Amino acid sequence: MLIALAGVILLLLGVGVGLVIAASYSDDDAAANDRPAADSAAVGFAQDMIRHHEQGVEMAAIELTNGTDPQVRSMAFDILTTQSNEIGQMQSWLSRWGYPVINPDSPMAWMSMSGGGTSGDDHDHADGNHAGHDHGTHDHGAAGHDEADDHDHGTGDHGTGDQQGASGGHGASDDHADMPGMSMPGMGEPSAPGAPTAGAPTAGAPTAGGSTSGSADEPPMPGMATAAEMDRLRTLRGRDADVDFLQLMLRHHEGGLHMMEYAANPANVTEPYVRDLASAMLRTQNKEIGIITAMLAERGAQPLPMN
């Protein structure tokens, strides 16, 4: 009887593993068979959002290296882990679809301004004319933030639980200061502490990973930091690094909302898994926008205007 029971258990385990594997292949096959057109919103969103996220991950890594405020560093850790996970998902799609990770066309040219899903028709992204972004456009309070009541960045509940595939929150015992190897590949060693956070950025080299344009004062997409701003962030230490990171990340998050809104709309993207990730990004970043806005106010700093 014991042998028979063991055999039944092994059989059930085998069936279970088989179902999991079959479901995995089914998802991959669905993505492969549902291959969107090269100029579709699904492909363009994945390519441009990877580029957008790569810079956010690099900024977070710089803050973890040079910043000192535990709350700001906790936010940076969440952004680094969550957006790295999302980059992996989007790279997987592009690999299965057979498209390059780098967008060969103009950034955001896949967004038709006549379509639905955008919240600002004054943003002509396809032509590179990035109109100023009103920081009052998005209701940060409605994103679930009440002076960080449900997002205590000292305790590790950062609102990323609804993020599809993202890593979970971390506790206050996490010591980010002791994390070796947080700098991203290609990111040079920061120089000595530089100027305070206020004032114009200095010219510098572009960031690693192709996340900025060749110009020191022109971002490749709305909200992204320029090459000069990234170079400047690397030079800052302590409170200056914390505040500069918050300012750049707030603008970075807000600049990416329009792509997420567009990709989350069924009228623009037919692939449900693409819409799901875009919606999850939108929820997470709206929450973080509220938190970062409050953190800047607590530190007596102002948001940056949209570039």
N, C-alpha and C positions, 0 to 999 in steps of 0.2 A: 504493500500500500504506500509505504514511504517513497519507494522508487517511482511508482505511478504518479504520486502527488508531485514529486520533484520534476517529473517529466512534463506534467501539466503546467507547472509554474514556468519552466523553461520555455514551453511553447507559447504561453501568454506573453512572456517577456519578449520573445522573438517577434510575435505579432505586433506588440507595441512599438518596438524599435523599427520594425518595417513600416508601420504607419507613419512614424515621425519622419523617416527617410523619404518615404513617398510624398509626404506633404511638402518637404523641403524641395524635392525635385519638381513637384507640381508648381510651387511658387516660382522657381527659376524658369520653368518652361513657360509659365504665363507671362513672365517679364520678357523672355526671349521672343515668344510668339506675338506679344503685344508691342513689338518694336516700333516706337514712334518715328515720325519723319525727322530728318536731321535739323530742320528749321522749326520744329514744334516747340511749344512752351515747356513741355516736360524735359526735353533735352537741354534747352537753353537755361531753364531754371537750375537744373543739376550742375551744369558747367559753371554758370555765374555764381551760384550760391556756394560752390566749393571754393571759388576764388575769394569770395567775400568772407567766408568762414575761416579760411587759412590765415587771413590777416587778424581776425579776432582771436584765433588761437595763439598767434605770435604775440599779440599785445598782452594777452593773459599770462603767457610765459615770462614776458619781461616784468610784469607786475609781481609775479611770484619770486622772481630773482631780486628785484630792486626795491619793492615796496616793503612797508613795515606795519601798516594798519591791518590787524587781524580780520576785520570785517571785509575790507577791500580785497585782501588776499583770498579770503574764502569765496567771495564772488568770482574772482579770477579763476580759481580752481574749478568751480562749477562750470564756468564758460568753457574752459580748456577741455574738460572731459566730455561735456555734452556736445560741443561743436565738433570735436574730433570724431566722436561716434557718428554724428550726422554726415560728416565728410566721407567716412567709410561706407555708409549706406549709399550715398549718391555716386561714389566711385564704382561701387558694385553694379548699380544700374547701368552706368555708361559702359562698363566692361561687357555686361551681358547684351546690351544693345549694339555693341560694336562701334561706339563713338569715342572720340578723344576726350580726355578730361578738360583740356584747355579749349575754350570757345574760339573757333577760328574766325568768327564774325565780330561785329561791334558789340560791346557789352550791352545787354538788355534789349537788343534789337528784336528779340523774340516777343517782346511785350507790345501788343497792339493796343494803342491807347483808346481805340474805339470799342474794345472788348470790355467785359465786366471784370470785377474783382480788384480794381484799383481804387484807392481812396484819395487820389489827387491828380486831376487831369492836367494840372499845371506842371507836371513832371514829365518833360519830353526826354525820356531816358534814351530812346533809340538814337536821337540826334546828338546826345551828349550835352544837352542844355539842361543842367540840373537847377531848377528853380529853388529859391530859398524855402526851407521847410519850417513851418510854424510849430514851435514846440508845444503849442496848445492844441494842435490838431488831434492828437491821440489822448484820450482820457486815461491818464496814468492811474488815477485813483480807481477807476472802474476795473482795472486789471487785477484787482484783488489785493491792493496794497494799502494798509492803514498804518502808516508810520512803522512799517516792517513788523506788524503784529503777527503775520503768519509766515514771515521770512526772516528769522533771526539768523543772520550770517555768522553769529558767534556760536550757534548751536547746531547748525548743519541742515536745517529744513529750508531748501532754496527753491522750492516750487518746480523742480525738474522731474517730479514723479510722474507727471503726465507726458513727459517726453518719450516718444517711441524709441525704445532701445537704449535710452541714456542710462548712465550709471546712477546709482542712488545717492541720496544725501550722505554727508559725512558728519561725524560728531565733532564736538569741540576739542576732543583729544587729538585730532589730526594736526600735526605740526608741519605746516607747509614750509617753514623755514628750513627744515631738515631734508627737503626733497631734492636730491641731486638729479642733474640731467634734465631739468625742466625747460632749458633753452631749446628752441626749435632748430632743426638742421639748417645750417647756412646763416644762423643769426650770430653776428659777431659779438665779441666781448664788449660790454658797455665801457665807455670811457669814464673819466672822473665826473663827479657831480657837476651839473651845469646850471643854467639860469632857472629862475622861478617859473611857476606854471603860467603866469600871465605873460602876454606879449606874443609877438610874431615868431613863428618857428624859423629855425635856421636851415640852410640848405644842407642836404646830405645824400647819401647813397640810397637807392631803392631798397625796400625790404626783401627778405628772402622769399623764395617760392613764387616769384612773379606776381605778388599780391598787390603791387602798385604799378602805376604807369611810369614811363621814363621821366616824366616831369616832376620836379620837386614840389610844385605848387598846384598840381591838377590831379585829383583822385580819379581812378579808373571807373568808379561807380559812386553814386550818392552815398554820403555818410562815411565812406572809407577814408582812412588817414592818408595824407600825401606822403611821399618819400621823405620830405623834410620833417614832417610831424613824427614819423616813425623814428627817424634818426635822433630827433630831439628827445623822444620818450626814453630811448636807450641810455641817454646821458643822465637822467634824473635818478635821485635816490630819496628814500624816506617819504615824507609827506608830499613833497613835490611829485614824486612818481605816482603816489596813490591818487592824488587829485587829477593829474594829467591823464592817467589811465581811465578814471571814471568819466571825465569829459569826452575823451575820444571814444570810449565804448558806448556811451549814451548816444552820441551821434551815429556811431557805427550801427547800433541796433535799430535806430529809427530809420536810417537809410535803407536797411534791408527789408523793412515791413512791406513795402509795395510789391516786391518780388514774391514774398510769401502770400500776400493777399491774392495776388493774381494767380499763382499756382494752386491755391486752395480752392479756387472757383471751378466747379464742374463745366462751366461754359468755356473755360480756357484749357483745361487739362482733363483728359479722359481716363488716365490711369489712376485708379483709386489709391494705390499705395503712395504715389507721388503727392496726391492731394492730402493724404493723411499726414505725411511727414511735414508738408508745408503748414498744415493747420497746427500741428504740435509745436513747430518752431514759432509760429505766431503767438500761441498761448504763452510759451515760455518767455519769449523776448518781451512781450507786453508786460508780464509780471516783473521782469528784470528792469525794464525801463522805469517802472514805478519805484522800485527799490533804489536804483542808481540816482534818480532824481532826488529822492529824499536824502540819500547819502551825501550828495553834493551840497544840498541846502544845509545839512548838519555841519558841513565843513566850510561853510561860507563861500562856496564857489558857484559860479554860474555855468549853465549849459553852453556849449559852443553852437553857433549858428550852422545851419546845414550848408554844406559846400556843394 
